[in-house]
Amino acid sequence: MARYQPNKRLSALLTESGWSAADLARAVNTLAGGQGLTLRYDRTSVAHWLSGSRPRSPVPDLVAAAFSNRTGRPVTAGETGLERPAAVPFMLIEPGDADAVLRLVALLRADANPADRAGLLATAYQHAAVPQPIWRPGSFTVPAAHRRMTERAEVRTLEEMSVLFAGLADRHGGAHARSALALYLADDVGRVLSRQAPPAVRRRLRSGTAQLVHVLAVMTADAGYASLSQHYFHAALSLAHDAGDRHVYSITLRAMSVQALRLGFRRRALRLAEAAVNAAGPDKEPAIQAFLLNQRALVRAYHRQDRAARADLDTAQAQHALAKGPPGPFTMYTSAGLHYQSARTLLVLGRTHEAIHGWEISLRERTADQRRTSALTLAALADTELGIGHLEAACQHWSTFLDLYPYLHSVRARQALVSLRRGLRVHHRQPQAAAILERARAALLFPSARPLRRGPANP
């Protein structure tokens, strides 16, 4: 398409969506904000696009995502007529992809190299189809341990590294040590997964690697890199599918639902949550079932499916009471996590006081080193207390949040800090609120408070 040739594809999408140029500009700006970018487009900008100009990446992806959200169907950047001729460096890895390992290694090496990472971060979260793989009968059975000690040790090492980095993320936020995990995986994934080994051992190695890539995806999301995180989630799905590991596969789909909901893609979040429950299979363990249903309850609540959401909550709590197993991010759903997520659902359902009670229980059950999840729980409590006029309680929670904040390298924590200032400004004449606002202003000067990625105003 020539530069000044009218963009009929974009015009058709505006007609299909029922949006004006200003509506599209607002939607793109909002989606960008959720992914750590500051955009200030208006109807004039869209008029330029309609006349044939093309914005720089990741704007075409954001426009496609906005239309996907509006129309309820996947829209690609190519369909908008805004995509430039340059090819996207990495496509999403899908389950069953024969080159999944090679593509993952290439992605990890680019991420581990600061010079190449900028290209990875120049794309936006994609409104891709929800993966629906076919599970072969028996492919999801857990293989027995192989006799060779070396191979058993490698499997155990992968599991230990998952626990280690998940713990680091909870103590310090996802941006802390994220690059170290990417570098570790870049060095080890190809070597471990390309080695000749019996099928049972290869499945265990792929399952362990899928867990570690999943942890990297979660850390990457908390660092503010939504698109790169999505790539890692898809890679984790592919490895888990190849391993026949329904548990890791369903847990990853659930994490993708969490990300989609946070970015404002509610319909996609619901489809991912439903796919997670379905993918877990008929023999899912109680801890897995509680974990998956608690997320589906939340997205159902956002879709005003109140009765179904409450049923999922009740079942999740009943299954959690039956759960047994070793502690770990892929083996046990903590009581603190259960109460935190349940409280979010109760708040959406309008049961504010029950939500506050749930967050208070969650907070009591957090350990001292769980700074990130404790901080997010405190932020949720403070916002909710302030919403019902409990200024003193809100300030107490914000004060404790600010005690934890300097230790965190987390976009979600920074977003909570921004919410703090926004909510308390109206109370700035109250001494306790004024003191918290002053501490919040000082906290924003910490490196951990600064955006981990700042885009140009109008790329």
Buried (B, 14 or more C-beta within 10 A) or exposed (E): BEEEEEBEBBEEBBEEBEBEBBBBBBBBBBBBBBBBBEBEBEEEBBEBBBEBEBBEBBBBBBBBBBBBBBBEEBBBBEBBBBBEEEEBEBEBBBBEBEEBBBBBBBBBBBBBBEEBBEEBBBBBBBBBEBBEBEBEEEBBEBBEEBEEEEBBEBBEBBBEBBBBBBBBBBBBBBBBBBBEBBBBBBBBBBEBBEEEBEEBBBBBBBBBBBBBBBBBBBBBBBBBBBBBBBBBBBBBBBBBBBBBBBBBBBBBBBBBBBBBBBBBBBBBBBBBBBBBBEBBEEEBBBBBBBBBBBBBBBBBBBBEBBEBBBBBBEBBBEBBEEBEEEEEBBBBBBBBBBBBBBBBBBBBBEBBEBBBBBBBBBBEBBEEEBBBBBBBBBBBBBBBBBEEEBBEBBBBBBBBBBBBBEBBBBBBBBBBBEBBBEBBEEBEEBEBBBEBBEBBEEBBEBEBBEEBBEBEEBB
